Amino acid sequence: MKIAVPRETDAVETRVAATPDTVKKLVGLGATVAVEKNAGAKSRILDADFAAAGATIVDDAAGVYKDADVVLKVRRPAAAELKLMKSGAMVIATMDPHGNEKDVEAMAKAGVAAFAMEFMPRITRAQVMDVLSSQANLAGYQAVIEAAAEYDRAMPMMMTAAGTVPAARVFVMGAGVAGLQAIATARRLGAVVTATDVRPAAKEQVESLGAKFIAVEDEEFKQAETAGGYAKQMSEEYQKKQAELVASHIAKQDIVITTALIPGRPAPKLVSKEMLASMKDGSVLVDLAVERGGNVEGAKPGKVASVSGVKIVGHLNMAGRIGASASALYAKNLIAFLETMIDKETKALMPDWDDELVKATVLTRDGKVVHPAFAPAEA
C-alpha cells in the first residue's frame, strides 16, 4: 500500500497533509509513504524529518503519485494532478465541492475515490477526524491575532502612572468553533468581549467564556438550529430585527470578527456599509467568511481593505497563516479516518463502503459521482 503526500499547489496554501508523527503511524500500519520534496517547507517540516520518520522523499509530483493507492492532500486535486493518479486511487482532502461540481465530475472521470473530509459527520466517533473544527479553532485564534496587529492600540486595560489605557471592545459574530476560540483569545488578551449567534445553545457557551451575548431572543431564535448543530437560515423579518440590534451595538466596537457560514450556501451578509460608517475611525473587522463571499460588505479576498476609515481584514486561508499548527492537527484528522479503512491484521486497504463515515464523505467512486448532494438525478 503506497500513500502519497504531495506538495500543495495553491499559492496561499501553507499546510501539508502529513507530519513526521503521522508518517510513523502509517509506516507502522504497513504502508510505504512517499512525500514530495519540500511538501512541508511552509509548515516548518523538513524533508529530513519526513525521511527520519520512514518516508521516501520524491523529487516531483509525478513520482509521488505514481502507483499510489492513497493520496493525502489539503485541497482538492487540480486537473494536472488527477492525470498523474492511477484509476482506483483514494484521495482524501478538503474538497470544497459546493460550486465546484465540474471538478467533482473530473475526479469521477479520473476514476479516483474522492473523500471530502469536511463532510465528516459530527458524531462522537468522528470527533478526532473533524477537520472543520480543528481548522476553524485555529482560524478563530488567528483572527484575533490579525485584528490586534491591525489595531493601533493596546487590547487590555492598562493602568499606569501616566494614565489609563481602556480595554478594546471586541464583538464576535457567530459563536461556532471559530467564534468561540476568537472569544477565548480576545478575553485572554484582556478585551471586553461580546458575541452573537442565531443558535440558542450558543448563549450559554458564550457566557461561559466570560463574554456578553447579544441577540434578539424571540420564538424563531429559540428554534434556530438544525439537528446537526448548524445554524438555520433565518427569516427576513428576524434578520431585520437582528440587524437593527447589531447596528446599534457595532457602532461602539473597536474590533469585529465575523465567522458566519451556512454549509453549501454563500456567506450571509452581516455588516453593511452603513454599519461600517457608524464605527469609530481606526476600527478593525476580520471577515473569516471572505472565501465564501464574505459577511462584511466591502471585504476583499486576500486583502486588507479600508471602508469609511475602518480596516477590513480579508486574509485567505486563515488557519494556514499558522501552518505548522494547522498541519499538525489536520494530519491527525486524516490519519484517524484512514486508519478506519486499513485492516489491522493484513495491513491492507479495505474500506467498508457501508460505514457511516465513508458513506458521508465519499464523493466519487468507480467513475461516478456518488454523493447524494452531487450525484446526477436518475432518469
Helices and strands as residue ranges (DSSP letters): E 2-5, H 20-28, E 32-36, G 41-43, H 47-52, E 56-58, H 61-65, E 70-75, H 79-82, E 90-94, H 101-109, E 113-116, G 117-119, G 124-129, H 131-150, E 158-160, E 163-165, E 169-173, H 177-188, E 192-196, H 201-208, E 212-213, H 219-222, H 236-250, E 255-258, H 273-278, E 284-287, G 290-292, E 304-307, E 310-313, G 319-322, H 323-339, H 356-361, E 362-365, E 368-369
